[in-house]
Amino acid sequence: MAIAYYGYPKCGTCRKAKKWLENKGLEFEDNNIVEHPPTKEELQQMIEKSGLDIKKFFNVSGMKYRELNLKDKLPDMTDEEKIELLATDGMLIKRPIVTDGSKVTVGFKEEQFEEVWGA
């Protein structure tokens, strides 16, 4: 599978991650996470492959997260409900997400990108 990149064009961190991928000469499918958020199925797979807790997929510093008071609601939600909620709104998802179907990174830390996506 080719690399899929989910980011938000106005997000500075996303722009840095995208530039990093481009500078490494990696080809990737560019997805606007707001216009085309990952589906429930895609999120489920990403969460499983990443080995991360579902909470790591939430944009906890985002306005939408605060508006919905998710800090208090998430502990009482099932994983299924959390994934369904993430799939409804790309602004709830921590970004960028980069995946090739077997590896997944959430957010952008250059060291992590070098380790996972470095050629």
C-alpha positions in Angstrom: 0.0 0.0 0.0 1.2 3.5 -0.8 1.6 6.0 2.0 -1.5 7.8 3.0 -1.1 11.2 4.7 -4.0 12.8 6.6 -3.4 16.4 7.5 -5.0 19.8 7.7 -3.6 22.5 5.2 -3.8 25.3 7.8 -2.0 23.3 10.5 1.7 24.2 10.9 2.7 20.8 12.2 1.0 19.1 9.2 2.9 21.4 6.8 6.2 20.5 8.5 5.4 16.8 8.3 4.3 17.1 4.6 7.5 19.0 3.8 9.6 16.3 5.5 7.9 13.5 3.5 8.5 15.5 0.3 12.1 16.3 1.1 12.7 12.5 1.6 11.2 11.9 -1.9 8.4 9.8 -0.5 5.3 9.6 -2.6 2.1 9.8 -0.6 -1.7 10.3 -1.1 -2.5 13.7 0.4 -5.8 13.6 2.3 -7.4 16.7 3.8 -8.5 15.3 7.2 -11.4 17.7 7.5 -12.8 17.1 4.0 -12.0 13.4 3.9 -11.5 12.0 7.5 -10.5 8.4 7.7 -13.5 6.0 7.9 -14.3 4.0 11.1 -12.7 0.9 9.5 -9.6 2.9 8.5 -9.3 4.3 12.0 -9.8 0.9 13.6 -6.9 -0.5 11.5 -4.7 2.5 12.2 -5.3 2.3 16.0 -4.5 -1.5 15.9 -1.4 -1.1 13.8 -0.1 1.9 15.8 -0.2 0.1 19.1 -1.3 3.4 20.6 -4.2 4.1 23.0 -7.3 5.5 21.2 -6.9 8.6 23.3 -3.7 9.4 21.4 -5.8 9.8 18.2 -7.8 12.7 19.7 -6.7 16.3 19.1 -6.9 17.1 22.8 -5.8 20.7 22.2 -8.5 21.4 19.6 -11.5 23.6 20.0 -13.9 20.9 19.0 -12.5 18.6 21.7 -13.1 21.2 24.3 -16.5 22.3 23.0 -17.7 18.7 23.2 -16.2 18.4 26.7 -14.6 15.1 25.7 -12.0 15.2 28.5 -14.9 14.2 30.8 -16.8 12.1 28.4 -14.1 9.8 26.9 -13.5 7.7 30.0 -17.2 6.6 29.9 -17.2 5.8 26.2 -16.5 2.4 24.6 -13.7 2.1 22.1 -16.3 1.6 19.4 -18.0 4.9 20.4 -14.7 6.7 20.4 -13.8 5.5 16.9 -17.3 6.4 15.6 -16.9 9.9 17.0 -13.4 10.4 15.5 -14.8 9.3 12.1 -17.5 12.0 12.2 -15.1 15.0 12.4 -11.6 15.3 11.1 -11.0 18.2 13.5 -11.3 15.8 16.5 -8.4 13.7 15.1 -4.8 14.4 16.1 -2.8 15.2 13.0 -1.1 14.5 10.8 -1.6 10.7 10.5 0.7 8.9 8.2 0.2 5.2 7.4 1.3 2.7 4.8 -1.1 0.0 6.0 1.3 -1.6 8.4 3.1 1.4 10.1 1.3 4.4 11.5 2.5 7.7 13.0 0.3 10.2 14.7 1.5 13.8 15.0 4.9 15.0 13.8 8.2 14.5 15.6 11.1 14.5 13.2 13.0 11.7 15.1 9.9 9.5 15.0 9.4 10.2 11.2 13.1 9.5 10.6 12.8 6.2 12.4 9.5 5.1 10.8 9.6 6.7 7.3 13.3 7.4 6.8 14.7 5.7 3.8 
